[in-house]
Amino acid sequence: MDQDIYALVAKYGFKTLHLRLLEIMRAEYEYLQTQFHTETPLPLKGILINKEESTKKVRKIRAKAPVATNPITVTEDVIISPQDNEIKDVIVSEKTNNFRDPKEMKEYQKNAVEAKRKENEMAGLEPSHFLTKDNLKQWIEIEGHTYAWVAREKSGCHESQVAATAKMMGVKSRISKKLGRTMTGN
C-alpha cells in the first residue's frame, strides 16, 4: 500500500492528492450520514445529542458566537440532560467592551480617576474617606467590583492605592481570590 501511495504522490504531488482525498472522504461521509441517520442531522454546535449518547452523563457545552466588529461578545452555557434529550438551561451573557485597545482603556481610566479626584477635592473629600474597610468590603467582596472601579467611581486615587489599602485591611477581590487558588492549586 505504501508503494501505491508514494507512486500517487510522485505523480500528482502532496497537495493535489490531499485535496482529492478530502473530497472523496467528504462524499463518503455524506453518503454514510444518509444511510445511518434517520433523524435530522445534528447542528454543528452540539446543542442536542443522539439517543445513543443519552446514556452518557450530563455535560456542559460552551459555544461562542463569532463576532466581527460588534463589541458585544455572547457566550452561551447549555446543559444537556441525558434522560430527556432536552435543553435544561441556557445562560446567555453579554459583555460589552467599548474600547478597541488597551491604550484607550488606560486613557479612559486615567481621565475618569482624575475627574473623580477633582470632584472629591471640590467637595473637600480625601481618598481615605472612601477607602474604609466597610466600604471596600461592600464594593469589592459583596458587589464584586474591581479595584479600578473603586478608584474610578468612588475614591479618585490610583487603583494600586486602592489595592494596597484593601490588602492591608484583608479585603480581597474575586479576581485576587481566583489567582490565589490557581497559584496554590486549590
Legacy VTK file of the C-alpha trace (Angstrom):
# vtk DataFile Version 3.0
C-alpha trace
ASCII
DATASET POLYDATA
POINTS 186 float
0.000 0.000 0.000
2.859 2.398 0.826
4.324 1.956 -2.637
0.985 2.836 -4.221
0.708 5.966 -2.061
4.257 7.032 -2.925
3.518 6.463 -6.616
0.446 8.706 -6.381
2.437 11.376 -4.526
5.144 11.228 -7.162
2.611 11.505 -9.979
0.221 14.174 -8.549
2.019 15.810 -5.614
1.062 16.059 -1.936
-1.308 18.995 -2.258
-3.369 17.608 -5.136
-3.526 14.163 -3.538
-4.564 15.622 -0.182
-7.314 17.787 -1.677
-8.711 14.858 -3.679
-8.684 12.624 -0.593
-10.627 15.264 1.307
-13.222 15.430 -1.485
-13.604 11.650 -1.517
-13.895 11.451 2.269
-16.487 14.246 2.311
-18.600 12.443 -0.329
-18.337 9.126 1.554
-19.249 10.810 4.828
-22.346 12.439 3.325
-23.449 9.093 1.893
-22.928 7.297 5.198
-24.883 10.002 7.007
-27.877 9.435 4.733
-27.716 5.685 5.404
-27.392 5.746 9.188
-29.157 8.929 10.294
-32.936 8.648 10.216
-33.349 11.860 12.208
-32.416 15.331 11.081
-28.670 15.997 11.056
-27.205 17.338 14.273
-26.287 21.020 14.479
-22.585 21.775 14.429
-22.629 23.498 17.822
-23.567 20.261 19.605
-26.676 21.571 21.343
-28.574 18.281 21.008
-27.226 14.765 21.472
-28.194 11.458 19.816
-30.308 8.895 21.621
-27.309 6.525 21.598
-25.314 9.134 23.517
-28.099 9.663 26.046
-26.537 7.121 28.394
-23.603 9.443 28.968
-23.506 11.792 31.942
-24.719 15.392 31.823
-22.263 17.580 30.005
-21.881 21.310 29.725
-21.188 22.793 26.325
-19.834 26.299 25.812
-20.360 27.843 22.411
-19.017 31.215 21.392
-20.696 33.143 18.640
-18.233 34.701 16.203
-18.177 38.473 16.318
-16.648 40.550 13.541
-16.708 44.205 14.536
-19.527 44.179 17.075
-18.167 44.969 20.559
-20.669 42.598 22.241
-19.411 39.084 22.946
-22.105 36.464 23.506
-21.383 33.207 25.273
-23.949 30.504 25.888
-23.847 27.788 28.521
-26.020 24.847 27.553
-26.642 21.954 29.925
-27.960 18.817 28.269
-29.989 16.217 30.127
-29.259 12.615 29.145
-32.716 11.414 30.244
-34.996 13.517 28.049
-32.579 14.734 25.409
-33.803 18.277 26.126
-32.006 21.504 26.811
-32.464 22.190 30.515
-30.776 25.558 30.957
-29.466 28.234 28.643
-27.479 31.124 30.071
-26.679 33.974 27.731
-24.342 36.646 28.978
-23.326 39.768 27.170
-20.068 41.519 27.773
-19.860 44.962 26.291
-16.432 46.385 25.681
-16.378 49.959 24.442
-12.610 50.040 23.925
-10.710 48.948 20.878
-7.322 48.601 22.531
-5.671 48.737 25.975
-4.369 52.271 25.379
-7.909 53.617 25.069
-8.933 51.764 28.211
-5.980 53.140 30.194
-6.690 56.650 28.958
-10.346 56.353 29.958
-9.378 55.052 33.421
-6.836 57.842 33.911
-9.294 60.561 32.849
-12.117 59.171 34.987
-9.867 58.913 38.083
-8.646 62.464 37.543
-12.209 63.771 37.170
-13.320 61.960 40.328
-10.270 63.268 42.229
-11.123 66.855 41.234
-14.774 66.333 42.124
-13.814 64.987 45.550
-11.316 67.818 46.148
-14.010 70.397 45.383
-16.271 68.668 47.918
-13.400 68.613 50.438
-13.101 64.822 50.489
-9.903 62.746 50.637
-9.462 59.247 49.185
-9.082 57.953 52.745
-12.716 58.929 53.390
-13.786 56.343 50.826
-11.167 53.664 51.453
-12.583 52.322 54.703
-12.795 48.642 55.485
-16.601 48.642 55.377
-16.745 50.453 52.032
-14.071 48.279 50.433
-15.699 45.101 51.709
-19.072 46.217 50.314
-17.793 47.314 46.908
-15.143 44.666 46.290
-16.269 41.493 48.056
-20.055 41.848 48.134
-20.800 43.796 44.936
-17.837 42.270 43.077
-16.354 45.466 41.658
-12.674 45.798 40.759
-10.018 47.985 42.369
-10.046 50.070 39.183
-13.793 50.618 39.540
-13.393 51.815 43.138
-10.610 54.166 42.033
-12.602 55.470 39.063
-16.090 55.745 40.552
-15.550 56.370 44.261
-12.133 57.428 45.566
-10.386 59.272 42.732
-6.975 57.774 43.539
-4.829 55.283 41.624
-6.050 51.683 41.619
-2.760 50.467 43.112
-3.504 52.592 46.178
-6.960 51.004 46.418
-5.427 47.533 46.073
-2.781 48.224 48.716
-5.359 49.618 51.149
-7.680 46.665 50.554
-4.820 44.199 51.068
-3.813 45.963 54.272
-7.407 45.632 55.534
-7.744 41.992 54.471
-10.225 42.630 51.653
-9.674 40.546 48.515
-11.354 40.877 45.139
-12.821 37.847 43.389
-10.038 38.041 40.830
-7.371 38.023 43.545
-9.027 35.041 45.206
-9.153 33.146 41.911
-5.494 33.921 41.220
-4.580 32.774 44.714
-6.426 29.486 44.240
-4.773 28.997 40.865
-1.320 29.652 42.289
-1.811 27.274 45.237
-3.690 24.654 43.238
-6.794 24.709 45.466
LINES 1 187
186 0 1 2 3 4 5 6 7 8 9 10 11 12 13 14 15 16 17 18 19 20 21 22 23 24 25 26 27 28 29 30 31 32 33 34 35 36 37 38 39 40 41 42 43 44 45 46 47 48 49 50 51 52 53 54 55 56 57 58 59 60 61 62 63 64 65 66 67 68 69 70 71 72 73 74 75 76 77 78 79 80 81 82 83 84 85 86 87 88 89 90 91 92 93 94 95 96 97 98 99 100 101 102 103 104 105 106 107 108 109 110 111 112 113 114 115 116 117 118 119 120 121 122 123 124 125 126 127 128 129 130 131 132 133 134 135 136 137 138 139 140 141 142 143 144 145 146 147 148 149 150 151 152 153 154 155 156 157 158 159 160 161 162 163 164 165 166 167 168 169 170 171 172 173 174 175 176 177 178 179 180 181 182 183 184 185
